[in-house]
């Protein structure tokens, strides 16, 4: 029985000694940053020109350095490369040098760290042994080795069955982990692709598309920080649930200069999470909705007055509904955006009033006309009328008009088009389109948060002002000058959603991640044209991820059968591991009890999180069924919310209903069935849906 345990312990102790050295250096650097921050504040005592500027610079850079050092504490050292000529290189979350300026730790994004991800037995890149170091805090708890060059590695200790398989067996939590220690070669190529142009990453469930996209954002910020941090990086995901799941990945990689938005939260001031019924969603997503919106912004508000009545020099002047309608049309014909057209609208009304009054004069003179116009411009009742007849409009105001079916009929809109009391995810791009069609209303003068009284401003540092700006609006409302845009689950985006994102990325490079087999948008050609228009004519870099690391082969084989029914001939990834546990399909009369029983079994057998998936219309009902079981580990999710998520175990209620939920129902069911890493249980009233598995 051997000395293997003691050999492993010896290797762990060796790595612990080095990790301790790294953390000691980290504490030294942190102490220096704290001292620099304190020195920066003392700088203002010098009473010399430029002291306050120097103080601000000291404080800002020290605070930034502290933030970086603090964010990288957990699992700081995760890799070791044993190279030719007895060279050893350690890889971690950031780069560190010792006091003699020798490399102590190589940042995972640096070119010197690339062999940690790219070296293979066929292409060793001078690597003899690659070691993954697993830690809790600063304590090493395990190591996993890959011996890439057995001939030169004779005598080296090799521990474990491989870092990736070890990572795959660990339980999931409520938030996504970074994969910085286990990025595979095909993933690394996509992470390190050139920053310019459009990087297209495709791959099936479990291939790590989302993780690759997030690590790519961190890599770009590292490789060209001035460009990407200055302009900003926008990361788009399919749902608020998904964004909560991934929100800690980039901070754990040391990057905080990234904006995370769900598709329901792209338009500032709105956070939509409800979805429309499939027919209405298809209508709202197609470019065919835009002509209706163009006509909509030219309509008078539903509560606009329909008659203007004024008295001038004893004469009653009245503009009736037809005249008002014609005046509105004349203003719109000039191509003026409605929120910029109030002055033109007032001028049009005054012109119509003058025509009425002129016809009652014998020989009107220019002086009489000028006097009339000047008087009308001062009339309070006319100003009040114009304010109500041509108000400043918000996109939310105008979209709300469509809640009235009569308005849709007046515009010859589709009868199936429906609008709810609150905006849905599909309404958000319509709001953004209306923003452009209406024009931005005049904004109030921006106030200075550090203003005390006229002539006196509060003494502040750069850090103070940076914080204050983030508390208000980081980059302005509906900011459209991002340097890079990352779009996850891109196969689901409608043409109108692509138009909305195109405005945010008009100066950007792009990373677009998706899988055609998971698409919930039916007209792929229309969406592709809208995507190409959004990203522009620029160079494409394409990468395909072919290995499913998430699902066991037993689970993925059944999900793949559903995918092939939805998209015959589709090329699917290969699942790399087997667990010996096949999916369980249960038929039950009492669905509530059966779901609770299945969820309880998975909670008992598995350590991580459990998901219960169902059609969107039953999500709240199912959540009530399981609310008392294990709130921290058990989650009810609707079918469309499962994109990008993963659980150790999944219970799927009525898979057949999900398949029939929308025109893309089979593809949605494929997504739902691929959320489980270890066990899958389906519950249905009949076994009819199982025909989809053959």
QUIDAKA-V256017 format. One record per helix or strand of 2 or more residues. SS is the DSSP state (2 for helix, 1 for strand). FROM is the first residue (numbers start at 1). TO is the last residue. Records with the same first field share a line. If there is no record, write none. Layout:
SS=FROM-TO + FROM-TO
//
This chain:
2=4-46 + 51-71 + 84-86 + 111-118 + 163-168 + 185-191 + 209-223 + 225-231 + 240-252 + 263-265 + 278-285 + 287-296 + 321-333 + 338-340 + 342-358 + 366-378 + 380-389 + 395-401 + 405-410 + 425-438 + 462-471 + 490-492 + 495-504 + 516-518 + 524-535 + 553-566 + 591-605 + 616-626 + 639-641 + 655-659 + 665-673 + 688-693
1=77-83 + 88-92 + 96-97 + 103-107 + 127-136 + 139-147 + 198-203 + 233-237 + 258-262 + 308-312 + 315-319 + 451-453 + 456-457 + 484-487 + 509-514 + 540-545 + 547-548 + 574-575 + 584-587 + 610-614 + 634-638 + 647-653 + 676-684
//
